[in-house]
Amino acid sequence: MVARLPLQGFECVADDVYRERLATCRDCPSLQYGTTCSHCGCFVRVRAKLAGKDCPRPGGPSWQAAG
């Protein structure tokens, strides 16, 4: 699913940025089931790949939208 995002016209971050975002999410206590953000309900593997998204953590994001 993540590999198809650019093919569907979504602006995506580079792989190195994606890996950094995922590492941050993996260390977050708000990650549920290893897949889902408890703040927004998104699958972190999808949200982290999208350039226009940031971390939805209340009090300030752990990572910023690109661009």
Secondary structure as UniProt FT lines:
FT   HELIX           2..4
FT   HELIX           6..8
FT   HELIX           15..26
FT   TURN            29..30
FT   STRAND          31..32
FT   TURN            33..35
FT   STRAND          36..37
FT   TURN            38..40
FT   HELIX           44..47
FT   TURN            48..49
FT   TURN            51..52
FT   TURN            58..59
//
